[in-house]
Amino acid sequence: MRMVGSIAKLGLIALLAVLLSVLMSPDTWQGGSPLDCDNFDDGDLSCTDRFALSMLTDWAFALVALGALLTMAMAGAAYLVRDERLVNLMWEIGGEEE
């Protein structure tokens, strides 16, 4: 069991190293995005409006999927936090302890 834990730790360290190397690379951050606020030609849309429009059109499915995942996580956390000891159940039902 210790070997599996050690392998998992090494895997997480390797994943973190890869993510950091990709995020710290200057090539990742080169080029403009469609939401670049410094050079926009649309006089009608502000930067916030363009971001909102992009989130609701281009990223709509990802936003819904993320919301569903977060909802399931919160329901699971609420289930795990419940206290089902007999003393607490009896107190909730009758208001008395045994």
C-alpha positions in Angstrom: 0.0 0.0 0.0 2.9 2.3 0.7 4.2 1.7 -2.8 0.9 2.8 -4.4 0.9 5.9 -2.3 4.5 6.7 -3.2 3.7 6.2 -6.9 0.6 8.5 -6.6 2.7 11.2 -5.0 5.4 10.9 -7.7 2.7 11.1 -10.3 1.2 14.3 -8.8 4.6 15.9 -8.6 5.3 15.0 -12.2 1.9 16.5 -13.2 2.6 19.6 -11.3 6.0 20.0 -12.9 4.5 19.6 -16.4 1.7 22.1 -15.7 4.1 24.6 -14.3 6.5 24.3 -17.2 3.6 24.8 -19.7 2.2 27.8 -17.8 5.6 29.5 -17.3 6.5 29.1 -21.0 6.4 32.5 -22.8 5.0 30.8 -25.9 1.8 30.0 -24.0 1.0 33.6 -23.5 1.9 35.0 -26.9 -0.7 36.3 -29.3 -3.9 38.1 -28.7 -7.2 36.5 -27.7 -10.6 37.4 -29.2 -11.4 39.1 -25.9 -8.4 41.3 -25.9 -9.6 44.6 -24.6 -6.7 46.8 -25.7 -7.6 46.7 -29.4 -11.3 46.3 -30.0 -13.0 47.9 -32.9 -16.6 47.3 -31.7 -17.9 50.6 -30.3 -21.1 48.9 -29.1 -19.6 46.2 -26.9 -17.4 46.7 -23.8 -14.8 44.2 -22.7 -17.2 42.9 -20.0 -20.0 42.5 -22.6 -17.7 40.6 -24.9 -16.6 38.3 -22.1 -20.2 37.6 -21.1 -21.2 36.9 -24.7 -18.3 34.5 -25.1 -19.1 32.7 -21.9 -22.8 32.2 -22.9 -22.2 31.3 -26.5 -18.8 29.6 -27.0 -18.5 28.1 -23.5 -22.2 27.4 -22.7 -21.8 23.6 -22.5 -18.7 23.7 -20.4 -20.4 26.2 -18.0 -23.4 23.8 -17.6 -21.1 20.8 -17.1 -19.1 22.6 -14.5 -22.3 23.7 -12.7 -23.5 20.1 -12.7 -20.2 18.8 -11.3 -20.1 21.4 -8.6 -23.7 20.6 -7.6 -22.8 16.9 -7.4 -19.8 17.7 -5.3 -21.8 19.8 -2.9 -24.5 17.1 -2.5 -21.8 14.5 -1.9 -20.1 16.8 0.7 -23.5 17.3 2.5 -24.1 13.6 2.5 -20.6 12.9 4.0 -21.0 15.5 6.7 -24.3 14.0 8.1 -24.0 12.6 11.6 -26.0 9.4 11.9 -25.0 8.2 15.4 -27.9 6.7 17.3 -27.7 9.4 20.0 -28.1 12.2 17.5 -30.9 10.4 15.6 -32.8 9.8 18.9 -32.4 13.4 19.9 -33.8 14.6 16.5 -36.8 12.3 16.8 -37.7 12.6 20.5 -35.7 15.4 21.8 -34.3 13.3 24.6 -31.1 11.4 25.1 -30.9 7.8 26.3 
